[in-house]
Amino acid sequence: MIKVAAIDCLHEEELCEEFSVYGDNRVLIFSEKDDDGDKFEGEMNANAIMNAAVKYMQNFVSVVSAENYDKFVDRDRETKHKILLFTEKKSTPTIFKALSKKYLTRLTFGQVK
């Protein structure tokens, strides 16, 4: 769902200079629209980093309600199947966001709260 890379500044000095990484462990999180990255300020553990990175994920899931259901179903009727998630959660699950991006050209994702 999220791509992760490690850079060894001893071997990649130019790249580390470009992102102002000098002598300390640093995590930068990049969104699809951001070339500079945002410095991660949280606790240095996998769970905290993952939770921060998930907030940067693109979301191609439409919120579907009784008012816009017909419009959702009619959209891309000839070219895409529809996937609807019925949930009581307030936010879109990470895996559903990831699937909505991966299959963007073949499926339309919707969420009913």
C-alpha positions as CSV (number, residue, x, y, z in Angstrom):
1,M,0.0,0.0,0.0
2,I,2.9,2.3,0.8
3,K,6.3,2.3,-0.8
4,V,9.3,2.6,1.5
5,A,12.9,3.3,0.7
6,A,16.1,3.6,2.7
7,I,19.0,5.8,1.7
8,D,22.6,5.4,2.9
9,C,23.9,9.0,3.1
10,L,27.5,7.7,3.0
11,H,26.9,6.4,-0.5
12,E,24.2,8.9,-1.7
13,E,25.6,12.2,-0.5
14,E,24.1,14.3,-3.3
15,L,20.6,12.9,-2.6
16,C,20.9,13.5,1.1
17,E,22.1,17.1,0.6
18,E,19.1,17.7,-1.7
19,F,16.7,16.8,1.1
20,S,18.8,18.3,3.9
21,V,19.5,15.0,5.7
22,Y,22.7,15.4,7.7
23,G,24.0,12.8,10.1
24,D,20.7,11.8,11.8
25,N,18.0,9.3,11.0
26,R,15.2,11.1,9.3
27,V,11.9,9.9,7.7
28,L,10.4,12.0,4.9
29,I,6.9,11.2,3.7
30,F,6.0,12.1,0.2
31,S,2.5,12.4,-1.3
32,E,1.7,12.0,-4.9
33,K,1.8,15.8,-5.3
34,D,4.8,16.6,-3.2
35,D,8.4,16.4,-4.4
36,D,10.0,17.8,-1.3
37,G,8.5,15.5,1.3
38,D,7.3,16.3,4.8
39,K,9.6,15.5,7.8
40,F,8.1,12.9,10.1
41,E,8.1,14.2,13.6
42,G,6.6,11.3,15.5
43,E,8.0,8.4,17.4
44,M,10.5,6.3,15.4
45,N,8.7,3.0,15.2
46,A,7.0,1.2,12.3
47,N,3.5,1.7,13.5
48,A,3.8,5.4,14.1
49,I,5.4,5.9,10.7
50,M,2.8,3.8,8.9
51,N,-0.1,5.7,10.6
52,A,1.5,9.0,9.5
53,A,2.1,7.8,5.9
54,V,-1.5,6.5,5.5
55,K,-2.8,10.1,5.9
56,Y,-0.9,10.9,2.6
57,M,-2.6,8.2,0.6
58,Q,-4.8,9.2,-2.3
59,N,-8.4,8.3,-1.9
60,F,-10.6,7.5,-4.9
61,V,-13.6,6.3,-2.9
62,S,-16.9,8.1,-3.3
63,V,-19.2,8.6,-0.4
64,V,-22.6,7.1,-1.5
65,S,-25.9,8.0,0.0
66,A,-29.6,7.6,-1.0
67,E,-29.4,11.0,-2.7
68,N,-26.5,10.2,-5.0
69,Y,-26.8,6.4,-5.4
70,D,-28.3,6.5,-8.9
71,K,-25.5,8.9,-10.1
72,F,-22.9,6.6,-8.6
73,V,-24.4,3.5,-10.3
74,D,-24.7,5.3,-13.7
75,R,-21.2,6.6,-13.7
76,D,-18.9,4.6,-16.0
77,R,-21.7,2.0,-16.4
78,E,-20.4,0.6,-19.6
79,T,-16.7,0.4,-18.6
80,K,-16.4,-0.3,-14.8
81,H,-17.9,-2.5,-12.2
82,K,-18.9,-1.0,-8.9
83,I,-17.6,-1.9,-5.4
84,L,-19.6,-0.7,-2.4
85,L,-18.4,-0.9,1.2
86,F,-21.1,-0.6,3.9
87,T,-19.5,0.5,7.1
88,E,-20.2,2.3,10.4
89,K,-16.6,3.6,10.5
90,K,-16.0,7.4,10.2
91,S,-13.1,7.1,7.8
92,T,-12.3,5.1,4.8
93,P,-10.3,1.9,5.6
94,T,-6.7,2.1,4.4
95,I,-7.0,-1.1,2.4
96,F,-10.0,0.3,0.6
97,K,-8.2,3.5,-0.3
98,A,-5.3,1.4,-1.7
99,L,-7.6,-0.8,-3.7
100,S,-9.4,2.3,-5.1
101,K,-6.1,3.6,-6.4
102,K,-4.8,0.2,-7.7
103,Y,-7.9,-0.5,-9.7
104,L,-8.8,3.1,-10.6
105,T,-9.1,2.3,-14.3
106,R,-11.2,-0.8,-13.9
107,L,-13.4,-0.4,-10.9
108,T,-15.4,2.4,-9.2
109,F,-15.3,2.3,-5.4
110,G,-18.0,3.7,-3.1
111,Q,-18.6,3.8,0.6
112,V,-22.0,3.9,2.4
113,K,-21.8,5.1,6.0
